[in-house]
């Protein structure tokens, strides 16, 4: 959530200094009463009214490796996440690399020349089983 602007803070404090009660100022400016109380207390204690900087912001681990990651994907677009992790020295997990690729909007595709490992279709399997069963029955009975 963004901090309230300095302009709003000044207007709220001017209204409070002008005699408006905290509740009335909160309704007028559509802010909470507790925020106005904290703002007035902070001005009284430290003299500050500007927004404080955001805290607890984490910097993504992969940011330091972004350029190298781009190079690796350009060199070998069909590399797996594990291969990319190894190429980066094992400093990042495959999950972190996946997040980084999404954030960088990099796509990596497997080579289309690879054959699929799935069966062609579900409809083929029962027909093949039936054909094998008929063939086995014919061989067992000696009828062709």
Backbone as a chain_set.jsonl record, in Angstrom:
{"seq": "XXXXXXXXXXXXXXXXXXXXXXXXXXXXXXXXXXXXXXXXXXXXXXXXXXXXXXXXXXXXXXXXXXXXXXXXXXXXXXXXXXXXXXXXXXXXXXXXXXXXXXXXXXXXXXXXXXXXXXXXXXXXXXXXXXXXXXXXXXXXXXXX", "coords": {"N": [[0.837, -1.171, 0.0], [0.491, 2.23, -0.777], [2.05, 5.141, 0.644], [0.438, 7.921, 2.218], [0.225, 11.068, 0.545], [2.494, 13.878, 0.813], [1.232, 16.283, 0.553], [-1.439, 15.75, 1.327], [-0.964, 15.102, 3.979], [-0.086, 17.577, 4.965], [-2.415, 19.157, 4.597], [-4.19, 17.837, 6.332], [-2.938, 18.238, 8.809], [-2.985, 21.052, 8.896], [-5.751, 21.51, 9.078], [-6.244, 20.286, 11.555], [-4.659, 21.86, 13.207], [-6.032, 24.191, 12.885], [-8.247, 23.905, 14.458], [-10.038, 21.859, 13.95], [-11.485, 18.816, 14.956], [-10.018, 15.549, 15.505], [-11.629, 13.407, 14.599], [-13.398, 14.738, 12.854], [-11.613, 15.725, 10.934], [-10.708, 13.313, 9.939], [-13.0, 12.276, 8.691], [-13.449, 14.269, 6.79], [-11.139, 14.123, 5.138], [-11.088, 11.506, 4.491], [-9.549, 9.497, 5.831], [-8.094, 7.426, 8.42], [-8.825, 7.848, 11.898], [-6.876, 7.01, 13.695], [-4.573, 7.12, 12.141], [-4.283, 9.875, 11.817], [-3.872, 10.63, 14.472], [-1.4, 9.333, 14.973], [0.184, 10.67, 13.111], [0.114, 13.301, 14.084], [1.336, 12.875, 16.578], [3.865, 11.992, 15.767], [4.83, 14.304, 14.507], [4.916, 15.979, 16.72], [6.818, 14.625, 18.345], [9.164, 14.201, 16.737], [9.182, 16.106, 14.753], [8.85, 15.456, 12.137], [6.939, 14.991, 9.169], [6.83, 13.747, 6.806], [6.411, 10.858, 4.653], [7.566, 7.704, 5.843], [10.344, 5.668, 4.775], [9.794, 2.586, 2.959], [9.841, -0.498, 4.697], [11.364, -3.713, 5.271], [11.646, -4.69, 2.699], [12.413, -7.095, 0.43], [15.12, -8.003, -1.568], [15.195, -9.613, -4.61], [16.862, -12.716, -5.004], [17.737, -13.532, -7.473], [18.223, -11.276, -8.995], [20.867, -10.389, -9.148], [21.881, -12.162, -10.925], [20.62, -11.795, -13.317], [21.486, -10.814, -15.892], [23.309, -12.792, -16.695], [21.603, -14.972, -16.754], [19.89, -14.275, -18.861], [21.737, -14.434, -20.964], [22.362, -17.177, -20.909], [19.893, -18.345, -21.592], [19.586, -17.301, -24.13], [21.731, -18.553, -25.424], [21.164, -21.293, -25.152], [18.177, -22.149, -25.653], [16.571, -24.352, -25.021], [17.292, -25.364, -22.596], [16.994, -27.016, -19.446], [15.501, -26.182, -16.236], [17.119, -27.177, -14.213], [19.554, -27.475, -15.57], [20.114, -24.802, -16.11], [20.402, -23.892, -13.491], [22.706, -25.287, -12.723], [24.523, -24.17, -14.528], [24.665, -21.639, -13.504], [26.157, -22.002, -11.314], [24.951, -23.274, -9.202], [23.904, -21.575, -7.328], [21.313, -20.676, -7.291], [18.044, -21.989, -6.877], [16.068, -24.286, -8.875], [13.355, -23.472, -8.747], [13.577, -20.751, -8.047], [14.859, -19.834, -10.309], [12.855, -20.293, -12.158], [10.943, -18.416, -11.316], [12.418, -16.109, -11.832], [12.708, -16.227, -14.627], [10.058, -15.895, -15.414], [9.612, -13.302, -14.405], [11.437, -11.843, -15.898], [10.335, -12.185, -18.298], [11.173, -14.156, -20.041], [11.1, -16.836, -22.248], [11.459, -20.317, -22.441], [11.871, -22.988, -24.499], [11.322, -26.396, -25.137], [13.052, -28.459, -27.435], [11.511, -29.039, -30.552], [12.076, -31.278, -31.953], [12.284, -33.447, -30.334], [10.916, -36.578, -29.445], [7.669, -37.315, -28.25], [6.725, -38.679, -25.044], [4.359, -39.679, -24.327], [1.542, -41.893, -24.886], [-0.028, -42.183, -28.107], [-2.821, -41.815, -28.204], [-5.835, -42.227, -26.306], [-7.793, -43.787, -27.472], [-6.511, -45.645, -29.096], [-5.388, -47.684, -27.546], [-7.331, -49.682, -26.427], [-8.217, -50.885, -28.822], [-5.859, -52.009, -29.786], [-5.292, -53.855, -27.796], [-7.459, -55.573, -28.085], [-6.969, -56.558, -30.685], [-4.556, -57.93, -30.313], [-5.437, -59.86, -28.535], [-7.245, -61.287, -30.126], [-5.493, -62.222, -32.074], [-3.827, -63.87, -30.512], [-5.692, -65.76, -29.696], [-6.308, -66.98, -32.118], [-3.878, -68.125, -32.779], [-3.631, -69.951, -30.705], [-5.708, -71.716, -31.222], [-5.117, -72.553, -33.718], [-6.352, -71.617, -35.961], [-6.397, -69.624, -38.808]], "CA": [[0.0, 0.0, 0.0], [1.27, 3.454, -0.878], [1.934, 6.104, 1.744], [-0.316, 9.127, 1.891], [1.099, 12.111, 0.001], [2.89, 14.962, 1.725], [0.202, 17.311, 0.424], [-2.551, 15.352, 2.182], [-0.497, 15.22, 5.367], [-0.083, 19.011, 5.319], [-3.802, 19.62, 4.71], [-4.774, 17.266, 7.553], [-2.35, 18.93, 9.962], [-3.501, 22.432, 8.916], [-7.114, 21.467, 9.6], [-6.181, 19.973, 12.989], [-4.127, 23.05, 13.868], [-7.062, 25.223, 12.778], [-9.308, 23.665, 15.423], [-10.873, 20.722, 13.595], [-11.193, 17.642, 15.765], [-9.428, 14.427, 14.774], [-12.695, 12.668, 13.92], [-13.898, 15.551, 11.749], [-10.568, 15.746, 9.905], [-10.679, 11.972, 9.339], [-14.146, 12.175, 7.793], [-13.249, 15.223, 5.703], [-10.059, 13.699, 4.246], [-11.268, 10.069, 4.25], [-8.447, 8.737, 6.415], [-8.496, 6.928, 9.731], [-8.501, 8.698, 13.05], [-5.615, 6.57, 14.29], [-3.478, 7.627, 11.302], [-4.11, 11.297, 12.146], [-3.243, 10.701, 15.799], [0.02, 8.98, 14.839], [0.846, 11.758, 12.377], [0.297, 14.434, 15.016], [2.316, 12.472, 17.587], [5.185, 11.967, 15.137], [5.251, 15.698, 14.326], [5.226, 16.497, 18.052], [8.021, 13.981, 18.869], [10.362, 14.317, 15.899], [9.076, 17.221, 13.814], [8.71, 14.922, 10.777], [5.602, 14.7, 8.67], [6.968, 13.048, 5.523], [6.263, 9.4, 4.767], [8.786, 6.95, 6.124], [10.655, 4.723, 3.688], [9.268, 1.228, 3.136], [10.749, -1.424, 5.376], [11.213, -5.143, 5.015], [11.6, -5.01, 1.276], [13.433, -8.076, 0.091], [15.64, -7.95, -2.922], [15.188, -10.96, -5.166], [18.205, -13.298, -5.12], [18.109, -13.725, -8.87], [18.528, -10.014, -9.664], [22.303, -10.308, -9.403], [22.195, -13.114, -11.993], [19.682, -11.57, -14.421], [22.188, -10.712, -17.179], [23.857, -14.108, -17.019], [20.463, -15.825, -17.067], [19.491, -13.923, -20.228], [22.749, -15.0, -21.871], [22.214, -18.632, -20.942], [18.683, -18.693, -22.329], [19.867, -16.998, -25.538], [22.648, -19.56, -25.947], [20.531, -22.604, -25.198], [16.781, -21.917, -25.257], [15.87, -25.55, -24.562], [17.906, -25.847, -21.35], [16.045, -27.222, -18.353], [15.767, -25.346, -15.062], [18.273, -27.775, -13.536], [20.754, -27.128, -16.33], [20.377, -23.379, -15.873], [20.902, -23.777, -12.118], [24.089, -25.767, -12.736], [25.32, -23.186, -15.254], [24.829, -20.475, -12.623], [26.982, -22.397, -10.183], [24.157, -23.857, -8.128], [23.543, -20.565, -6.319], [19.868, -20.494, -7.306], [17.268, -23.217, -7.046], [15.246, -24.267, -10.088], [12.149, -22.677, -8.503], [13.954, -19.344, -8.119], [15.128, -19.552, -11.725], [11.549, -20.234, -12.81], [10.38, -17.101, -10.987], [13.212, -15.102, -12.533], [12.369, -16.274, -16.054], [8.748, -15.262, -15.565], [9.748, -11.872, -14.162], [12.184, -11.284, -17.023], [9.541, -12.504, -19.48], [11.945, -15.023, -20.921], [10.502, -18.147, -22.432], [12.406, -21.323, -22.881], [11.073, -24.047, -25.095], [11.99, -27.646, -25.448], [13.225, -28.664, -28.86], [10.369, -29.741, -31.134], [12.533, -32.511, -32.58], [12.192, -34.547, -29.376], [9.69, -37.358, -29.534], [6.869, -37.325, -27.033], [6.78, -39.925, -24.285], [2.994, -40.115, -24.06], [0.929, -42.681, -25.957], [-0.642, -41.344, -29.129], [-4.183, -41.454, -27.833], [-6.493, -43.23, -25.482], [-8.612, -44.654, -28.307], [-5.707, -46.687, -29.724], [-5.019, -48.754, -26.62], [-8.272, -50.808, -26.383], [-8.238, -51.583, -30.11], [-4.644, -52.81, -29.886], [-5.434, -54.977, -26.864], [-8.409, -56.504, -28.702], [-6.304, -57.189, -31.829], [-3.583, -58.886, -29.774], [-6.203, -60.969, -27.955], [-7.762, -62.089, -31.239], [-4.333, -62.895, -32.662], [-3.406, -64.928, -29.592], [-6.724, -66.818, -29.731], [-6.18, -67.683, -33.384], [-2.668, -68.949, -32.698], [-3.879, -71.05, -29.767], [-6.626, -72.684, -31.835], [-4.553, -72.974, -34.988], [-7.161, -71.072, -37.039], [-5.856, -68.345, -39.323]], "C": [[0.883, 1.236, 0.0], [1.039, 4.344, 0.34], [1.09, 7.284, 1.281], [0.65, 10.224, 1.466], [1.41, 13.17, 1.054], [1.846, 16.07, 1.712], [-0.994, 17.003, 1.337], [-2.175, 15.502, 3.652], [-0.542, 16.677, 5.832], [-1.499, 19.534, 5.503], [-4.459, 19.111, 5.984], [-4.245, 18.014, 8.771], [-2.825, 20.381, 10.051], [-4.917, 22.474, 9.472], [-7.118, 21.199, 11.104], [-5.656, 21.178, 13.772], [-5.151, 24.185, 13.862], [-8.252, 24.986, 13.689], [-10.227, 22.512, 15.084], [-10.484, 19.522, 14.458], [-10.675, 16.512, 14.874], [-10.487, 13.674, 13.983], [-13.22, 13.434, 12.71], [-12.889, 15.601, 10.595], [-10.501, 14.392, 9.187], [-11.817, 11.81, 8.344], [-13.93, 13.065, 6.573], [-12.234, 14.703, 4.67], [-10.092, 12.201, 3.932], [-10.032, 9.255, 4.637], [-8.895, 8.279, 7.796], [-8.065, 7.901, 10.835], [-7.145, 8.313, 13.639], [-4.426, 7.062, 13.469], [-3.213, 9.103, 11.622], [-3.446, 11.445, 13.51], [-1.755, 10.383, 15.725], [0.805, 10.064, 14.11], [1.111, 12.949, 13.289], [1.342, 14.099, 16.073], [3.727, 12.482, 16.999], [5.71, 13.382, 14.91], [5.654, 16.303, 15.661], [6.559, 15.946, 18.567], [9.276, 14.279, 18.052], [10.345, 15.513, 14.962], [8.902, 16.764, 12.368], [7.243, 14.728, 10.424], [5.654, 13.942, 7.335], [6.791, 11.541, 5.713], [7.605, 8.739, 5.06], [9.079, 6.014, 4.961], [10.087, 3.333, 4.012], [10.311, 0.353, 3.809], [10.465, -2.83, 4.921], [11.034, -5.478, 3.54], [12.739, -5.962, 0.98], [13.859, -7.874, -1.351], [15.724, -9.385, -3.43], [16.618, -11.457, -5.365], [18.677, -13.347, -6.561], [18.506, -12.439, -9.572], [20.008, -9.88, -10.005], [22.709, -11.185, -10.583], [21.368, -12.883, -13.261], [20.388, -11.534, -15.781], [22.717, -12.067, -17.626], [22.742, -15.073, -17.424], [19.959, -15.55, -18.485], [20.446, -14.535, -21.25], [22.561, -16.509, -22.019], [20.994, -19.06, -21.76], [18.868, -18.385, -23.816], [20.739, -18.072, -26.17], [21.969, -20.911, -26.129], [19.076, -22.484, -24.727], [16.049, -23.153, -24.745], [16.495, -26.149, -23.303], [16.834, -26.008, -20.277], [16.403, -26.29, -17.193], [16.982, -25.865, -14.297], [19.576, -27.436, -14.245], [21.119, -25.661, -16.146], [20.937, -23.163, -14.469], [22.357, -24.208, -12.047], [25.0, -24.753, -13.419], [25.564, -21.926, -14.416], [25.625, -20.827, -11.371], [26.206, -22.953, -9.012], [23.753, -22.869, -7.05], [22.042, -20.358, -6.215], [19.175, -21.828, -7.515], [16.484, -23.137, -8.357], [13.965, -23.441, -9.923], [12.447, -21.187, -8.603], [14.229, -18.946, -9.566], [13.818, -19.454, -12.497], [10.888, -18.884, -12.551], [11.095, -15.998, -11.75], [12.856, -15.067, -14.014], [11.005, -15.639, -16.309], [8.837, -13.754, -15.397], [10.468, -11.169, -15.314], [11.457, -11.484, -18.352], [10.36, -13.252, -20.529], [11.222, -16.351, -21.04], [11.591, -19.1, -22.86], [11.587, -22.521, -23.317], [11.93, -25.283, -25.294], [12.054, -27.782, -26.956], [12.045, -29.46, -29.409], [10.786, -31.053, -31.787], [12.476, -33.711, -31.627], [10.879, -35.277, -29.552], [8.971, -37.323, -28.197], [6.95, -38.67, -26.335], [5.384, -40.457, -23.992], [2.484, -41.001, -25.187], [0.168, -41.758, -26.896], [-2.061, -40.93, -28.743], [-4.828, -42.576, -27.049], [-7.281, -44.221, -26.34], [-7.825, -45.801, -28.921], [-5.498, -47.894, -28.812], [-6.032, -49.898, -26.588], [-8.309, -51.585, -27.692], [-7.022, -52.482, -30.251], [-4.738, -54.027, -28.976], [-6.361, -56.02, -27.464], [-7.756, -57.249, -29.863], [-5.306, -58.232, -31.357], [-4.31, -60.099, -29.207], [-6.747, -61.878, -29.046], [-6.632, -62.875, -31.876], [-3.862, -64.043, -31.799], [-4.4, -66.083, -29.604], [-6.606, -67.624, -31.007], [-4.97, -68.62, -33.353], [-2.919, -70.163, -31.798], [-4.768, -72.132, -30.404], [-6.107, -73.196, -33.166], [-5.356, -72.484, -36.169], [-6.569, -69.739, -37.479], [-6.772, -67.739, -40.306]], "O": [[1.9, 1.284, 0.692], [-0.015, 4.306, 0.974], [1.04, 7.598, 0.092], [1.769, 10.299, 1.973], [0.691, 13.33, 2.04], [1.602, 16.718, 2.73], [-1.496, 17.886, 2.031], [-2.973, 15.969, 4.464], [-0.979, 16.972, 6.944], [-1.769, 20.271, 6.452], [-5.195, 19.844, 6.645], [-5.012, 18.381, 9.661], [-3.046, 20.892, 11.149], [-5.254, 23.368, 10.249], [-7.894, 21.803, 11.844], [-6.143, 21.48, 14.862], [-5.13, 25.045, 14.743], [-9.185, 25.789, 13.695], [-11.128, 22.207, 15.866], [-9.301, 19.249, 14.663], [-10.867, 16.519, 13.658], [-10.268, 13.337, 12.819], [-13.461, 12.843, 11.657], [-13.268, 15.527, 9.426], [-10.266, 14.333, 7.98], [-11.615, 11.26, 7.261], [-14.201, 12.651, 5.446], [-12.453, 14.832, 3.466], [-9.24, 11.69, 3.205], [-9.543, 8.433, 3.862], [-9.946, 8.693, 8.285], [-7.095, 8.65, 10.708], [-6.362, 9.178, 14.033], [-3.381, 7.388, 14.032], [-2.06, 9.53, 11.69], [-2.563, 12.283, 13.687], [-0.938, 11.073, 16.336], [1.955, 10.342, 14.451], [2.196, 13.531, 13.268], [2.152, 14.955, 16.428], [4.673, 12.926, 17.65], [6.899, 13.638, 15.097], [6.624, 17.057, 15.734], [7.349, 16.686, 19.154], [10.331, 14.576, 18.614], [11.387, 15.896, 14.431], [8.815, 17.596, 11.466], [6.424, 14.355, 11.263], [4.615, 13.546, 6.807], [7.0, 11.018, 6.808], [8.647, 9.179, 4.574], [8.166, 5.612, 4.24], [9.926, 2.964, 5.176], [11.505, 0.451, 3.528], [9.456, -3.103, 4.27], [10.349, -6.438, 3.188], [13.9, -5.658, 1.254], [13.04, -7.607, -2.23], [16.262, -10.262, -2.753], [17.481, -10.716, -5.835], [19.87, -13.22, -6.839], [19.081, -12.5, -10.659], [20.359, -9.317, -11.042], [23.766, -10.973, -11.178], [21.415, -13.698, -14.182], [19.923, -12.168, -16.728], [22.589, -12.442, -18.792], [22.917, -15.891, -18.328], [19.639, -16.481, -19.224], [20.02, -15.082, -22.267], [22.599, -17.042, -23.128], [21.058, -20.022, -22.526], [18.367, -19.119, -24.668], [20.518, -18.46, -27.317], [22.174, -21.589, -27.136], [18.779, -22.691, -23.55], [15.008, -23.024, -24.1], [16.252, -27.312, -22.982], [15.884, -25.227, -20.212], [17.477, -25.688, -17.177], [17.782, -25.079, -13.79], [20.583, -27.145, -13.6], [22.296, -25.318, -16.037], [21.84, -22.349, -14.276], [23.161, -23.559, -11.377], [26.112, -24.499, -12.957], [26.562, -21.233, -14.608], [25.742, -20.004, -10.463], [26.76, -23.091, -7.922], [23.308, -23.27, -5.975], [21.543, -19.917, -5.179], [19.666, -22.69, -8.244], [16.263, -22.048, -8.886], [13.537, -22.779, -10.868], [11.66, -20.437, -9.18], [13.872, -17.848, -9.992], [13.687, -18.62, -13.394], [10.335, -18.277, -13.468], [10.465, -15.068, -12.254], [12.719, -13.989, -14.593], [10.818, -14.93, -17.298], [8.216, -13.005, -16.151], [10.141, -10.034, -15.658], [11.908, -11.012, -19.395], [10.248, -13.007, -21.73], [10.784, -16.92, -20.04], [12.531, -18.721, -23.559], [10.72, -23.002, -22.587], [13.123, -25.194, -25.586], [11.191, -27.269, -27.668], [11.625, -30.445, -28.802], [9.927, -31.862, -32.14], [12.604, -34.856, -32.061], [9.843, -34.655, -29.784], [9.603, -37.304, -27.141], [7.217, -39.689, -26.973], [5.237, -41.561, -23.467], [2.941, -40.879, -26.324], [-0.232, -40.662, -26.503], [-2.441, -39.778, -28.951], [-4.409, -43.731, -27.127], [-7.418, -45.385, -25.962], [-8.408, -46.837, -29.241], [-5.44, -49.024, -29.296], [-5.604, -51.045, -26.718], [-8.419, -52.811, -27.68], [-7.127, -53.592, -30.774], [-4.304, -55.116, -29.352], [-6.093, -57.218, -27.369], [-7.967, -58.452, -30.013], [-5.218, -59.311, -31.943], [-3.86, -61.233, -29.375], [-6.716, -63.101, -28.911], [-6.788, -64.056, -32.185], [-3.526, -65.103, -32.325], [-4.007, -67.247, -29.532], [-6.787, -68.841, -30.981], [-5.029, -69.751, -33.834], [-2.469, -71.269, -32.099], [-4.588, -73.321, -30.144], [-6.621, -74.187, -33.687], [-5.077, -72.892, -37.297], [-6.282, -68.858, -36.669], [-6.483, -66.668, -40.841]]}, "num_chains": 1, "name": "protein.A"}
